[in-house]
Amino acid sequence: MTAVPTKLWLRDAEASDSRTLWEWANDPVTRQQSFSSAPIPWEDHERWFARKLQDSSCHLFIALDEQGEAIGQVRFDPADPGEVVISVSIAAAARGRGFGAEAIAQACAALRPLAAPVTVVAFIRGDNVASQRAFTRAGFSAPQSVDYQGHAAVRQVLQLTEAGVA
């Protein structure tokens, strides 16, 4: 059995996080589990990241472990009215240690005062069982099969209200 993290916290992403997020995004496992598997060129990432930092409707958090090391990211992007789409990645060295579910749960808690009420929607590749389990452990609904961007996927949701989770 893997150890559950005893301490994890979040901070807002900063310009200095750009290279780390690019490296995480281009990790082979991350690319395999993404809806677009092509490697991301540095120049494209730099432009994308700068836009995300400037976009007040996007919330991008960096997850830190007990030693203060960055171990993942959680991002919320606006979608349909009243919805945000969540995106998560955990650094390769931190996978399998329970950080995913904890980062998702903490990021949703951090989003609540900024955006509630809102429905948080996760789209996960159908074959990415580990991510589906992490979202379920974080309180999201059971996976429902959908087609997303031409891929077999699942959709999981979490309702955030001003009082908490519905």
C-alpha positions as CSV (number, residue, x, y, z in Angstrom):
1,M,0.0,0.0,0.0
2,T,1.3,3.5,-0.9
3,A,1.7,6.1,1.8
4,V,-0.8,8.9,1.9
5,P,0.8,12.3,2.1
6,T,0.5,13.9,5.5
7,K,1.1,17.4,4.3
8,L,0.5,19.1,0.9
9,W,-0.3,22.7,0.2
10,L,-1.0,25.0,-2.8
11,R,0.2,28.3,-4.0
12,D,-0.6,30.3,-7.1
13,A,1.5,29.6,-10.1
14,E,4.2,32.2,-10.9
15,A,6.1,33.1,-14.0
16,S,9.1,31.1,-12.6
17,D,7.1,27.9,-12.8
18,S,6.9,27.9,-16.6
19,R,9.8,25.5,-17.3
20,T,8.7,23.1,-14.6
21,L,5.2,22.9,-15.9
22,W,6.5,22.5,-19.5
23,E,8.7,19.6,-18.3
24,W,5.7,17.9,-16.5
25,A,3.5,18.4,-19.6
26,N,6.1,16.7,-21.8
27,D,6.6,13.8,-19.5
28,P,5.9,10.6,-21.6
29,V,3.2,9.3,-19.3
30,T,1.5,12.7,-19.1
31,R,1.5,12.9,-23.0
32,Q,0.2,9.4,-23.2
33,Q,-2.7,10.2,-20.8
34,S,-3.5,13.5,-22.5
35,F,-6.1,14.1,-25.2
36,S,-3.4,15.5,-27.4
37,S,-0.3,13.3,-27.2
38,A,2.1,15.4,-29.3
39,P,5.1,16.9,-27.5
40,I,4.6,20.6,-26.6
41,P,7.2,23.0,-28.1
42,W,8.8,25.3,-25.6
43,E,7.8,28.5,-27.5
44,D,4.2,27.4,-27.6
45,H,4.2,26.6,-23.9
46,E,5.7,30.0,-23.1
47,R,3.0,31.8,-24.9
48,W,0.2,29.6,-23.5
49,F,1.6,29.9,-19.9
50,A,1.9,33.7,-20.1
51,R,-1.8,33.9,-21.3
52,K,-2.9,31.6,-18.4
53,L,-1.2,33.8,-15.8
54,Q,-2.8,36.9,-17.2
55,D,-6.3,35.3,-17.5
56,S,-8.3,36.2,-14.4
57,S,-10.9,33.5,-15.2
58,C,-8.1,30.8,-15.0
59,H,-6.9,29.6,-11.7
60,L,-3.6,27.8,-11.7
61,F,-2.2,26.3,-8.5
62,I,1.1,24.6,-7.8
63,A,1.0,21.7,-5.3
64,L,3.9,21.5,-2.9
65,D,5.0,18.5,-0.7
66,E,6.2,18.6,2.9
67,Q,9.7,19.8,1.9
68,G,8.2,22.6,-0.2
69,E,9.1,20.9,-3.5
70,A,6.7,21.5,-6.4
71,I,5.1,18.1,-7.2
72,G,2.1,19.0,-9.4
73,Q,-0.3,21.5,-10.8
74,V,-4.1,21.9,-10.8
75,R,-5.7,24.3,-13.3
76,F,-9.3,25.5,-13.6
77,D,-10.4,26.9,-17.0
78,P,-13.9,28.4,-17.6
79,A,-16.2,26.3,-19.7
80,D,-19.9,26.5,-20.1
81,P,-21.7,29.1,-17.9
82,G,-21.4,27.9,-14.3
83,E,-18.7,25.3,-15.1
84,V,-15.0,25.1,-15.0
85,V,-12.8,22.3,-16.4
86,I,-10.1,21.0,-14.1
87,S,-6.7,19.8,-15.3
88,V,-4.2,18.1,-13.1
89,S,-0.7,16.7,-13.5
90,I,1.6,15.2,-10.9
91,A,5.4,15.1,-11.4
92,A,6.7,11.6,-12.3
93,A,8.7,11.4,-9.1
94,A,5.6,12.1,-7.0
95,R,3.2,9.7,-8.6
96,G,1.7,6.8,-6.7
97,R,1.9,8.5,-3.4
98,G,-1.7,9.8,-3.1
99,F,-0.8,13.4,-4.0
100,G,-3.3,13.5,-6.9
101,A,-6.5,13.2,-4.9
102,E,-5.2,15.5,-2.2
103,A,-4.1,18.2,-4.7
104,I,-7.5,18.0,-6.4
105,A,-9.4,18.3,-3.2
106,Q,-7.3,21.2,-1.9
107,A,-7.5,23.0,-5.2
108,C,-11.3,22.7,-5.3
109,A,-11.4,24.0,-1.7
110,A,-9.2,26.9,-2.8
111,L,-11.4,27.6,-5.8
112,R,-14.7,27.7,-3.7
113,P,-14.3,31.3,-2.3
114,L,-13.1,32.5,-5.7
115,A,-15.8,31.0,-7.9
116,A,-18.6,29.3,-6.0
117,P,-21.2,28.3,-6.9
118,V,-19.7,26.4,-9.8
119,T,-19.6,22.9,-11.3
120,V,-16.1,21.5,-11.6
121,V,-15.8,19.1,-14.5
122,A,-13.1,16.6,-15.1
123,F,-12.6,14.9,-18.5
124,I,-10.3,11.9,-18.2
125,R,-9.2,9.4,-20.8
126,G,-11.2,6.2,-20.4
127,D,-8.1,4.1,-19.9
128,N,-6.6,6.4,-17.2
129,V,-8.0,4.5,-14.2
130,A,-5.5,6.0,-11.7
131,S,-6.8,9.5,-12.5
132,Q,-10.4,8.4,-12.3
133,R,-9.8,6.9,-8.8
134,A,-8.0,10.2,-7.7
135,F,-11.0,12.2,-8.7
136,T,-13.4,9.8,-7.0
137,R,-11.3,10.0,-3.8
138,A,-11.4,13.8,-4.0
139,G,-15.3,13.7,-3.9
140,F,-16.1,13.8,-7.6
141,S,-19.1,11.8,-9.0
142,A,-18.7,8.3,-10.4
143,P,-17.2,8.3,-13.9
144,Q,-19.7,8.5,-16.8
145,S,-18.5,7.5,-20.3
146,V,-18.4,10.3,-22.8
147,D,-16.7,11.1,-26.1
148,Y,-14.3,14.0,-25.6
149,Q,-12.2,15.5,-28.3
150,G,-12.6,12.3,-30.3
151,H,-11.5,10.0,-27.5
152,A,-13.3,7.6,-25.3
153,A,-13.3,9.4,-22.0
154,V,-15.1,9.7,-18.7
155,R,-16.7,12.8,-17.1
156,Q,-16.7,13.4,-13.4
157,V,-18.2,16.4,-11.6
158,L,-18.1,18.1,-8.3
159,Q,-20.6,20.8,-7.3
160,L,-19.0,23.7,-5.3
161,T,-21.4,25.9,-3.4
162,E,-20.7,28.9,-1.2
163,A,-21.3,26.6,1.8
164,G,-19.0,23.8,0.6
165,V,-19.6,20.8,-1.7
166,A,-23.1,19.9,-2.8
